[in-house]
């Protein structure tokens, strides 16, 4: 579920970007922020798995 956008957050994000930033740069920043926010929400809600379990699922070393 996506968070509600706060205009002030959007303005601050744009203001911190370099003058020569592109639309792609902006979209990337928005994607990264949203991905982090979703990950944190999952973590707080206990919807995570231990890294050792995931590594075992894929046959990766511990």
Secondary structure, DSSP 4 states (H G I P E B T S, - for coil): -PPPP-HHHHHHHHHHS-TT--HHHHHHHHHHHHHHHHHHHHHHTT----HHHHHHHTT---
